[in-house]
């Protein structure tokens, strides 16, 4: 998608601080971190949001969660715990219409969020 910020980041047209990349997904640090560790993981395929996930795109989403688990181990925050968040739509505060998962760690997460 030509005007999608995350598609531009994936393509390298917009700079980012990469955490991880493979054939299906790209992870990069959030530009406005809300925790000591805060990065996003996005599918390389443009999917609007969780609401647009289909049976065909579900394997990529499952892969993203496996990558998050792997990174939590490699980056050393799995044991302490962390939060994975996906905002959906305007009321959910989704600011970029490309499926993405925020991974936040390094501090206690309050509940309820927001």
N, C-alpha and C positions, 0 to 999 in steps of 0.2 A: 504494500500500500504506500503510495508516494508521499502522502502527507503525515504519516504516522511517525512520531518521534522515536519510538522503540525500534521500528523497522530501520530508521536511519542510523540508530546506534548500532544495531546488528550489522548493517552494511558497512559500518566504519565511517559514515558521512558525518556523524556527530560524535565527538570524543566521549569516552567513558573510561572508568577505571575498572578493567576487567578482573573478575574473580575466577571465572571458569567459562569454558566454551567447548562444545562438541557439535556433532552434526545436527542435533535436535534443539538445543537450547543455548542460551547465553546468560551469564550472570555478571552483574556489575554493581558497584557501590552506589547507594542512593546519594543524590546530590544534597539532600537535606536530611541527614541521618537523625533518627529518633531514638537511637540506642548506640552504645559503643560499637557494636557490630550491626550493620544494617545494609543489606544488599538485596537486589531484586533478581529473580530468575524468570526469564521470559522464553516462550517457545520461539524458534526462528520462523515458524509458519505464523502468519498473521491470524490470530483468533481474537475476536473483539473482547470477550470476557468469559467468565465461568459459564454464563448463560448461553454462550455460543459453542460450548464444547459438545462435540458429537461423538458417536461411536468411532468414527474414523480418526478423530483427533485425540481421543481418550488415551491411546498408548503414549503419545508425546507428553501428555499431562502426568501420567503415571511415571514416566521417565524423569520428569522434572522433580517429582517427590523423591525418587531414588537419588537424584543428584543432590537435593537438599540434605538428605540423610548422610550421604557421603561427605559433603562439605562440612556438615556439623561435626563429624568425627575428625576430619583433617584439620579444621580450624580450631578444634579444641573446646567447643561449647556444648557438645551433645550431652555431656553428663550433668551440667548445671541447668539445662533446659533452655528453651527458646520459643519464639512465636512465629508462626507462618500466617500471613494475612493476604487475602485477595479482596479488594474493594470492587464492587460490581455496580455499575450505573451511577447516575447522578446522585441519588439519595445515599448510595453507599460510598460516595466521595471518590469514585474512580476518576482520576484526572487525565489518564492517557488511555484511550480506547484500544488497548492491546493487552491481552491476558498477561498478568504478571503476579508474582508472589513475592511479597516482602518477607524477608527473613531477618528477624530482630533478636539480638542476644546481648549478653553482657550487663544486664540490669534486671531487677525484678519487674515483671510485667503486671500492671494493675488490672483489676477486674471490677466492674465491667469496663471494657475499653470504650473510648470515644465519649 
